[in-house]
C-alpha cells in the first residue's frame, strides 16, 4: 500500500479481490472482525485513486488458468491493462497463460 500511494506505478484491484483476501484473512485470524477488514478495504480504496477495476466480469469466462477460481484476477488485470500481477501464488498464474494477456506474475 505504501508503494501504491507514491505514484511510481498504478495499482488496481477489484471488489472480488477484496472479498477474497478478507475471507481468507478472517478464516485464519478469527481475532480480526470482518467488519474491521472491510474498513481497511475502504481505506485502501480511498488511498489509491481509481484503484477499483469494474466491468471485468465478461473476461472471466473466456480466460483460462489452472485454478478457475483465480480467473477474476486475470480478468481484472486484462481490463485494467495491467502489466504485472503481484501474487505469491505463482503455480496458479503460469506464464504460458499470462503471455497472451501481456501480464507477468
FILOMAR-966470 format. One line per field, with one value per residue: residue in three letters; chain; z, x, y of N, C-alpha, C in turn. Coordinates in pm, 1 decimal. Layout:
residues N
rest Ala,...
kette A,...
n_z Z,...
n_x X,...
n_y Y,...
ca_z Z,...
ca_x X,...
ca_y Y,...
c_z Z,...
c_x X,...
c_y Y,...
end
This chain:
residues 105
rest Unk,Unk,Unk,Unk,Unk,Unk,Unk,Unk,Unk,Unk,Unk,Unk,Unk,Unk,Unk,Unk,Unk,Unk,Unk,Unk,Unk,Unk,Unk,Unk,Unk,Unk,Unk,Unk,Unk,Unk,Unk,Unk,Unk,Unk,Unk,Unk,Unk,Unk,Unk,Unk,Unk,Unk,Unk,Unk,Unk,Unk,Unk,Unk,Unk,Unk,Unk,Unk,Unk,Unk,Unk,Unk,Unk,Unk,Unk,Unk,Unk,Unk,Unk,Unk,Unk,Unk,Unk,Unk,Unk,Unk,Unk,Unk,Unk,Unk,Unk,Unk,Unk,Unk,Unk,Unk,Unk,Unk,Unk,Unk,Unk,Unk,Unk,Unk,Unk,Unk,Unk,Unk,Unk,Unk,Unk,Unk,Unk,Unk,Unk,Unk,Unk,Unk,Unk,Unk,Unk
kette A,A,A,A,A,A,A,A,A,A,A,A,A,A,A,A,A,A,A,A,A,A,A,A,A,A,A,A,A,A,A,A,A,A,A,A,A,A,A,A,A,A,A,A,A,A,A,A,A,A,A,A,A,A,A,A,A,A,A,A,A,A,A,A,A,A,A,A,A,A,A,A,A,A,A,A,A,A,A,A,A,A,A,A,A,A,A,A,A,A,A,A,A,A,A,A,A,A,A,A,A,A,A,A,A
n_z 0.0,73.4,-135.7,-345.2,-308.9,-383.6,-645.3,-824.0,-967.4,-1106.2,-916.9,-913.2,-813.7,-746.5,-630.6,-589.2,-541.8,-297.3,-147.4,-149.6,-15.1,230.9,317.3,338.9,523.9,747.8,804.5,885.8,1087.4,1338.8,1535.5,1417.9,1338.2,1072.2,982.3,1048.8,870.6,627.8,659.3,635.6,367.8,248.5,323.5,176.2,-82.5,-81.8,-47.6,-279.6,-568.2,-814.7,-810.2,-817.8,-1026.5,-1261.2,-1435.6,-1548.1,-1556.2,-1794.3,-1910.8,-1752.6,-1809.2,-2051.7,-2016.7,-1930.9,-1665.3,-1445.3,-1197.1,-1196.0,-1021.0,-990.6,-1213.1,-1209.4,-1117.1,-1324.7,-1519.6,-1421.1,-1432.1,-1707.1,-1800.7,-1685.2,-1814.1,-1694.1,-1629.9,-1460.2,-1222.0,-884.5,-674.7,-450.2,-536.3,-757.5,-890.6,-981.7,-1169.5,-1423.5,-1660.4,-1927.7,-1952.1,-1912.9,-2094.1,-2343.6,-2257.8,-2197.3,-1937.8,-1648.4,-1382.9
n_x 81.8,195.0,375.2,193.0,76.4,265.6,279.8,457.1,383.5,81.5,-171.4,-414.3,-717.5,-993.5,-1337.6,-1395.6,-1142.1,-1090.3,-1292.8,-1191.9,-935.9,-1020.8,-1200.0,-1020.5,-828.2,-991.8,-1070.7,-830.9,-747.5,-917.2,-941.0,-966.2,-1218.6,-1453.0,-1584.2,-1403.0,-1199.0,-1323.1,-1339.4,-1071.0,-1033.9,-1190.9,-1041.9,-812.3,-916.2,-977.6,-726.2,-584.6,-641.6,-890.2,-858.4,-1020.5,-1114.2,-1361.4,-1634.7,-1507.6,-1596.4,-1701.9,-1471.2,-1396.3,-1505.7,-1384.6,-1116.5,-834.6,-699.0,-500.3,-637.0,-963.2,-1095.2,-929.7,-949.8,-1082.9,-896.7,-706.9,-881.8,-951.4,-698.4,-656.5,-863.8,-785.0,-552.1,-316.0,29.6,156.4,90.4,71.3,154.6,181.5,114.0,222.4,199.8,-60.6,-73.3,69.7,320.6,270.3,-5.8,-45.7,95.4,-47.6,-209.8,-35.3,60.9,259.1,350.2
n_y -119.0,122.0,173.2,189.9,435.4,617.3,699.4,597.2,379.2,237.8,103.5,-152.2,-313.4,-530.1,-542.1,-806.4,-913.1,-791.6,-921.3,-1182.4,-1167.4,-1075.9,-1276.6,-1496.3,-1400.1,-1350.0,-1608.0,-1724.4,-1557.0,-1527.6,-1341.1,-1098.5,-888.6,-921.2,-692.3,-488.9,-552.5,-495.9,-221.6,-157.7,-226.7,-26.8,199.4,146.7,174.4,447.3,558.3,508.7,650.6,578.9,298.6,74.7,-185.9,-224.7,-381.1,-602.5,-854.1,-985.9,-1092.2,-1306.4,-1566.9,-1628.7,-1652.1,-1860.0,-2045.3,-2250.1,-2280.0,-2224.5,-2051.2,-1834.5,-1680.5,-1436.0,-1255.1,-1237.8,-1146.6,-891.1,-776.3,-782.9,-616.1,-372.6,-327.2,-405.7,-472.9,-640.4,-894.5,-903.6,-1150.8,-1430.7,-1669.9,-1831.3,-2076.4,-2097.6,-1901.9,-1940.0,-1845.8,-1917.5,-1896.9,-1631.6,-1475.6,-1426.8,-1223.1,-1027.9,-998.7,-1038.3,-1264.0
ca_z 0.0,77.3,-271.1,-432.0,-290.9,-423.2,-782.7,-908.0,-1052.8,-1085.6,-856.4,-930.9,-758.4,-765.3,-511.6,-572.5,-477.2,-155.7,-86.6,-134.2,92.4,357.8,355.5,380.7,646.9,857.2,836.8,953.6,1202.4,1395.8,1625.1,1339.5,1292.0,928.3,962.8,1054.0,745.4,523.0,678.8,576.4,221.9,212.2,336.0,59.2,-199.2,-74.0,-52.9,-416.0,-658.0,-932.0,-794.8,-837.6,-1163.2,-1275.4,-1567.2,-1595.6,-1548.2,-1922.1,-1942.1,-1665.5,-1873.0,-2171.6,-1977.0,-1873.6,-1565.1,-1380.0,-1098.5,-1249.9,-921.0,-999.4,-1339.9,-1184.8,-1101.5,-1460.0,-1588.8,-1376.2,-1487.4,-1850.1,-1815.8,-1645.3,-1892.5,-1602.8,-1683.7,-1357.3,-1113.7,-766.1,-604.5,-406.4,-590.1,-893.3,-956.1,-1046.4,-1270.2,-1504.3,-1768.9,-2052.5,-1953.5,-1899.1,-2208.3,-2438.8,-2199.4,-2171.0,-1793.0,-1588.1,-1240.3
ca_x 0.0,281.5,423.5,80.6,42.2,378.5,267.8,559.0,311.4,-63.0,-220.7,-556.6,-774.7,-1138.4,-1415.5,-1382.0,-1011.7,-1112.6,-1370.2,-1106.9,-836.9,-1092.0,-1247.8,-907.2,-769.2,-1087.3,-1068.5,-704.3,-729.8,-1050.9,-938.4,-992.3,-1358.0,-1466.9,-1622.2,-1278.2,-1127.2,-1390.4,-1297.9,-937.0,-1054.0,-1238.7,-926.6,-728.3,-981.5,-965.6,-584.7,-534.0,-748.5,-924.4,-796.8,-1114.4,-1142.9,-1501.6,-1676.3,-1411.8,-1662.4,-1712.8,-1345.3,-1373.7,-1538.6,-1304.8,-977.1,-802.2,-593.9,-509.8,-744.2,-1066.0,-1134.5,-838.9,-968.8,-1126.9,-775.8,-656.0,-981.5,-933.8,-569.8,-677.5,-948.7,-711.0,-427.8,-203.1,145.2,206.5,3.4,153.3,99.2,269.1,50.3,274.9,159.0,-189.7,-59.6,187.9,349.1,207.3,-143.5,-48.0,158.9,-143.5,-268.1,76.3,71.5,355.4,322.6
ca_y 0.0,238.6,196.8,225.4,576.7,701.4,745.5,533.8,285.2,239.4,-20.3,-179.7,-434.5,-533.3,-576.0,-950.6,-935.3,-758.5,-1030.1,-1299.8,-1153.2,-1061.6,-1410.1,-1578.9,-1347.1,-1371.8,-1751.2,-1754.3,-1467.3,-1509.8,-1226.1,-978.0,-885.4,-898.3,-551.6,-412.4,-578.7,-417.4,-82.6,-148.6,-226.0,107.4,289.1,119.4,234.7,593.8,597.2,493.3,695.0,498.3,166.8,-35.4,-228.3,-262.3,-430.6,-702.5,-984.1,-1057.5,-1160.4,-1422.3,-1694.7,-1657.5,-1670.6,-1989.9,-2058.5,-2381.0,-2272.9,-2134.1,-1951.1,-1720.0,-1608.5,-1298.8,-1172.4,-1213.8,-1065.1,-752.1,-729.7,-761.8,-497.6,-252.2,-324.3,-422.9,-543.5,-731.1,-939.5,-926.4,-1265.7,-1539.1,-1788.7,-1844.2,-2201.3,-2077.7,-1796.6,-1970.8,-1751.4,-1962.2,-1849.4,-1486.1,-1409.9,-1367.8,-1101.6,-936.4,-981.1,-1128.5,-1281.1
c_z 0.0,-63.0,-364.2,-420.5,-336.1,-561.9,-876.0,-1002.2,-1020.7,-1030.7,-879.5,-854.2,-778.5,-631.9,-483.8,-509.6,-328.8,-85.9,-56.9,-19.4,228.1,406.1,409.5,510.1,765.9,900.2,918.5,1077.4,1261.3,1494.4,1551.5,1289.9,1142.9,897.7,961.3,924.1,629.1,537.2,619.3,425.1,175.1,222.1,216.1,-64.3,-200.2,-91.6,-194.3,-512.7,-777.8,-928.3,-828.0,-985.4,-1165.0,-1417.0,-1629.7,-1608.9,-1683.4,-1961.0,-1866.6,-1738.6,-1994.3,-2140.0,-1916.5,-1775.5,-1503.1,-1273.6,-1149.4,-1151.3,-921.7,-1126.5,-1319.6,-1170.5,-1238.3,-1540.1,-1549.9,-1429.8,-1635.8,-1873.4,-1785.8,-1722.4,-1802.2,-1671.0,-1586.8,-1262.6,-996.2,-684.4,-557.1,-466.2,-735.3,-963.8,-1028.4,-1149.7,-1356.5,-1624.8,-1898.4,-2064.3,-1955.3,-2022.2,-2307.3,-2387.7,-2167.3,-2023.4,-1743.0,-1440.8,-1156.0
c_x 85.9,330.3,312.3,44.1,153.5,364.2,372.2,498.9,163.8,-105.6,-371.4,-592.3,-924.2,-1207.5,-1402.9,-1247.3,-1022.5,-1187.5,-1280.3,-1007.0,-904.8,-1142.3,-1133.2,-843.3,-861.8,-1089.0,-944.5,-680.3,-866.6,-1057.8,-965.8,-1136.3,-1365.6,-1504.5,-1498.2,-1198.7,-1190.6,-1359.2,-1159.0,-947.8,-1100.5,-1126.5,-832.4,-786.2,-969.5,-821.1,-528.0,-646.6,-765.5,-863.8,-889.9,-1139.4,-1287.6,-1526.0,-1575.5,-1476.5,-1677.3,-1585.8,-1330.5,-1395.6,-1452.9,-1156.5,-956.6,-687.0,-606.8,-619.9,-848.9,-1110.9,-1044.6,-858.4,-1013.8,-1006.8,-719.0,-752.8,-969.0,-803.5,-582.3,-755.2,-871.9,-580.5,-304.2,-91.6,195.9,92.5,94.9,85.7,209.4,223.0,93.9,227.5,24.9,-189.5,63.7,199.3,278.7,62.6,-151.3,5.0,58.8,-206.7,-162.1,90.8,174.3,323.3,428.8
c_y 125.0,273.2,241.4,372.6,671.2,760.2,685.5,430.9,297.0,104.3,-30.5,-305.8,-425.1,-562.8,-725.9,-987.2,-901.8,-872.0,-1150.2,-1283.5,-1141.6,-1197.5,-1496.1,-1530.1,-1370.8,-1518.0,-1786.8,-1669.8,-1435.7,-1393.1,-1095.1,-979.5,-850.9,-753.2,-461.3,-430.7,-503.4,-267.7,-60.3,-144.0,-87.9,211.1,270.2,188.4,386.9,640.0,593.3,529.9,600.5,358.2,52.1,-61.3,-274.3,-312.1,-526.4,-840.3,-1055.9,-1133.7,-1292.8,-1554.3,-1727.0,-1678.0,-1808.9,-1976.1,-2197.1,-2387.0,-2173.9,-2026.0,-1828.4,-1637.4,-1464.5,-1205.0,-1137.8,-1127.9,-918.1,-694.4,-700.0,-633.3,-368.8,-234.8,-328.9,-500.0,-649.8,-768.0,-970.0,-1036.3,-1358.7,-1671.6,-1812.5,-1970.3,-2186.3,-1965.2,-1822.8,-1876.8,-1789.4,-1913.5,-1697.1,-1415.1,-1352.7,-1239.0,-996.6,-902.6,-1080.3,-1144.3,-1215.5
end
